[in-house]
Amino acid sequence: MRPTERVLDFFAVPADTEAVPGGQGHSVRAGDLVLSPGRDPVLQEALNPTLARLAVDLDTRPGRDHRDLRIAMPVPARDGSWVVDGWGATRYEPGTRTLTDLAATLAVGAVLHAELARLVTDWPPAERAPANRWAQAERIAFGEAPVPDDVLAPDGQHLLRALAEHRDATPLGPRRLVHGDLAGNVLLDPDGAPVVIDVAPYWRPTLWAEATVVLDCLLRFGADPAVMEEWTDGPSGQAMTRSAIFRLLSDRPADVPLFEWALAPLLASIRA
């Protein structure tokens, strides 16, 4: 997947591109920008002005330490739009590496979500009809759409149904703007500062976003499976249940045996 000449022209970057982390594995560097596909114009119009202001604020805040949080600066096209033919752009961050440590990623998320809570008090896109499979999976996870019975193999459907039946009305906390795909989307710059990329915006409790980080780090980055013991009951268990439903339905394909391994303590509590 490569940006077209029109996309490159509107973002005023050269045609030579190279793959970089982000964008579901399809982001490319072009000049001093990173271009990522699959961007929803409505979401980016709502999100990017806030991210741009926050990125500047964080980089110029008095007393800033060189290892404090940063955000990849979103960049508009030359016509002022944030998305061109499904592609969005952020400033390229040279010399970075992907952060995969679970504890550090959770710490980044706590700071990011506190900053976003200060700036964003409502999120009108939350009222839109789901525009992609991730948004649809999120609605299903929170009981706002019916659980499908024909999207997974039989073992996956059994797991999905068990998780759905385990949900209850335990409060998870207030809704806030959260990054729903933080694991793998934090880079470390040469100074050791975390740089958040590819913000996937959801209007959900931060506990759900944290549970999703834990699950993703187990599934993708080899986190210690013992961490799941902290996510089996109460609000944490309910948040993890919703995260598991979300990922089962949005991953293509879902590796059901891997999910069952990662969720073993939660599943044991469900079956007890």
C-alpha positions in Angstrom: 0.0 0.0 0.0 1.6 3.2 -1.2 0.3 6.8 -1.2 -0.7 8.0 -4.7 0.9 10.9 -6.5 -2.1 13.1 -5.5 -1.5 12.3 -1.8 2.2 13.0 -2.1 1.5 16.3 -3.9 -1.1 17.5 -1.3 1.3 16.8 1.5 4.2 18.3 -0.5 6.6 15.4 0.0 8.8 13.5 -2.4 7.8 10.2 -4.0 10.6 8.2 -2.4 9.1 6.4 0.6 10.2 3.9 3.2 8.2 1.8 5.7 8.1 2.9 9.3 6.1 1.8 12.4 2.4 2.7 12.6 -0.7 2.8 10.5 -1.5 -0.9 10.9 1.9 -1.7 9.3 1.3 0.5 6.3 2.8 3.9 7.3 5.6 5.3 5.2 8.1 8.0 5.5 8.1 10.6 2.7 10.5 13.5 3.2 10.0 14.9 6.7 6.5 13.4 7.1 5.1 10.0 8.0 2.0 9.2 5.9 -0.5 6.7 7.3 -3.6 5.2 5.4 -7.0 4.4 6.7 -7.6 7.8 8.3 -11.2 8.9 8.9 -11.7 12.5 7.9 -14.4 13.2 10.6 -12.2 11.8 13.4 -9.1 13.6 12.3 -10.9 16.9 11.9 -12.1 16.5 15.5 -8.8 15.1 16.9 -5.9 16.7 15.1 -6.3 20.4 16.2 -6.2 19.3 19.8 -3.3 17.0 19.3 -1.3 19.7 17.4 -1.9 22.2 20.3 -1.0 19.6 22.9 2.2 18.6 20.9 3.4 22.2 20.9 2.5 22.7 24.6 4.4 19.5 25.7 7.5 20.4 23.6 7.6 24.0 24.9 6.3 23.6 28.5 8.4 25.5 31.1 10.5 23.1 33.2 10.2 20.3 30.6 12.6 17.4 31.1 14.1 15.9 28.0 12.4 12.6 28.7 8.8 13.9 29.2 5.9 12.9 27.0 5.8 14.0 23.4 3.2 13.6 20.6 3.9 13.2 16.9 2.8 16.5 15.4 -0.1 16.1 13.0 0.4 18.0 9.8 -2.3 19.2 7.4 -2.2 19.0 3.6 -1.5 22.2 1.7 -5.3 22.8 1.2 -5.7 22.7 5.0 -7.4 19.3 5.2 -6.1 16.6 7.6 -6.9 13.6 5.3 -6.3 13.2 1.6 -7.8 10.1 0.0 -7.7 8.3 3.4 -4.1 9.3 4.2 -3.0 11.5 7.1 0.4 12.9 8.0 2.5 13.5 11.1 6.0 14.9 11.5 8.7 12.2 11.1 10.7 11.5 14.3 14.2 10.4 13.4 16.2 7.9 15.5 13.2 6.4 17.4 12.5 2.9 18.5 9.3 1.2 19.5 8.5 1.0 23.2 7.3 -2.5 24.1 7.6 -2.5 27.9 4.2 -2.9 29.5 4.8 -0.8 32.7 6.3 2.0 30.7 3.5 2.0 28.2 0.9 2.1 30.9 2.8 5.1 32.5 2.8 6.9 29.1 -1.0 6.2 28.8 -1.7 7.7 32.3 0.1 10.9 31.4 -1.5 11.1 27.9 -5.0 10.6 29.2 -4.6 13.1 31.9 -3.5 15.7 29.4 -6.4 14.8 27.0 -8.9 15.0 29.9 -7.8 18.5 30.6 -8.4 19.6 27.0 -11.4 17.5 25.8 -14.6 17.5 27.8 -16.9 16.0 25.1 -16.4 13.9 22.0 -19.2 14.3 19.3 -17.8 11.5 17.1 -18.9 9.0 19.8 -22.4 9.5 18.6 -21.6 8.5 15.0 -22.5 5.1 13.5 -19.4 2.9 13.5 -17.2 3.6 10.4 -14.9 0.6 10.6 -14.5 -2.8 12.2 -12.7 -1.4 15.2 -15.5 1.1 16.0 -18.0 -1.7 15.5 -16.1 -4.0 17.8 -15.9 -1.3 20.5 -19.7 -0.9 20.4 -20.2 -4.6 20.7 -17.7 -4.9 23.6 -19.7 -2.3 25.6 -23.1 -3.9 24.8 -24.2 -1.1 22.5 -24.6 -3.5 19.5 -25.5 -7.2 19.4 -22.8 -9.9 19.6 -22.5 -11.5 16.2 -22.8 -15.2 15.9 -21.1 -15.8 12.5 -17.8 -13.9 12.4 -15.4 -16.3 14.2 -14.7 -20.0 14.0 -16.6 -22.2 16.5 -13.8 -22.0 19.2 -13.7 -18.2 18.8 -17.5 -17.9 19.0 -17.5 -19.9 22.2 -14.9 -17.6 23.7 -16.7 -14.5 22.5 -20.0 -15.7 24.0 -18.5 -16.6 27.3 -16.9 -13.1 27.6 -20.1 -11.4 26.5 -22.1 -13.3 29.1 -19.6 -12.3 31.8 -20.2 -8.6 31.4 -22.1 -6.8 34.2 -23.0 -3.3 35.2 -19.9 -2.6 37.3 -18.9 1.0 36.7 -15.5 1.5 34.9 -15.2 5.2 35.5 -16.2 8.3 33.4 -15.9 8.4 29.7 -12.9 10.3 28.4 -10.9 10.6 25.2 -8.5 7.7 25.2 -6.0 6.1 22.9 -7.5 2.7 22.2 -4.4 1.3 20.5 -1.5 2.5 22.6 0.7 -0.6 22.7 3.1 -0.5 19.9 2.3 3.1 19.2 4.7 4.7 21.6 8.2 5.4 20.3 11.3 6.4 22.3 13.3 9.3 20.8 17.1 9.6 21.0 16.7 11.4 24.4 14.5 8.7 25.8 11.3 10.7 25.6 8.1 8.7 24.7 6.5 9.9 21.5 2.9 8.9 21.0 1.9 8.1 17.4 -1.3 7.0 15.6 -3.8 8.1 18.3 -6.9 5.9 17.9 -9.6 8.0 19.6 -12.4 6.4 21.7 -14.7 8.0 24.2 -14.4 5.3 26.9 -13.2 4.9 30.5 -9.4 5.0 30.8 -9.5 1.6 32.6 -10.6 0.0 29.3 -7.7 1.7 27.5 -5.3 0.4 30.1 -6.8 -3.1 29.9 -6.3 -3.0 26.1 -2.6 -2.1 26.6 -2.2 -5.1 29.0 -3.9 -7.5 26.6 -2.0 -6.2 23.5 1.4 -6.4 25.3 0.6 -10.0 26.2 -0.5 -10.9 22.7 2.2 -9.1 20.8 5.2 -8.1 23.0 5.8 -11.0 25.4 4.6 -9.3 28.6 4.7 -11.5 31.8 1.4 -13.5 31.7 1.2 -13.1 35.5 0.0 -9.6 35.0 -3.4 -10.9 34.0 -4.0 -11.9 37.7 -4.6 -8.2 38.4 -7.4 -8.1 35.7 -9.8 -10.9 36.7 -12.4 -9.3 38.9 -14.2 -6.1 39.8 -13.8 -3.1 37.5 -10.5 -4.3 36.2 -12.0 -7.7 35.2 -14.9 -6.1 33.5 -12.6 -3.7 31.6 -10.5 -6.6 30.5 -13.6 -8.6 29.4 -14.5 -5.7 27.1 -11.0 -5.3 25.8 -10.9 -9.0 25.0 -14.2 -8.8 23.1 -12.9 -5.7 21.3 -9.7 -7.4 20.2 -11.4 -10.7 19.3 -13.7 -8.9 16.9 -11.2 -6.4 15.5 -8.1 -8.6 14.9 -8.1 -10.3 11.5 -7.7 -13.1 12.0 -8.1 -13.6 15.7 -5.6 -16.1 17.1 -8.0 -17.8 19.5 -5.6 -20.1 21.2 -3.3 -17.1 21.9 -6.2 -15.2 23.3 -7.2 -18.2 25.5 -3.6 -18.4 26.8 -3.4 -14.6 27.6 -6.8 -14.6 29.2 -6.4 -17.8 31.2 -6.8 -16.3 34.7 -9.8 -14.3 33.6 -11.4 -17.3 32.0 -10.7 -19.4 35.1 -12.6 -16.8 37.2 -15.5 -16.9 34.7 -15.8 -20.6 34.9 -15.3 -20.9 38.6 
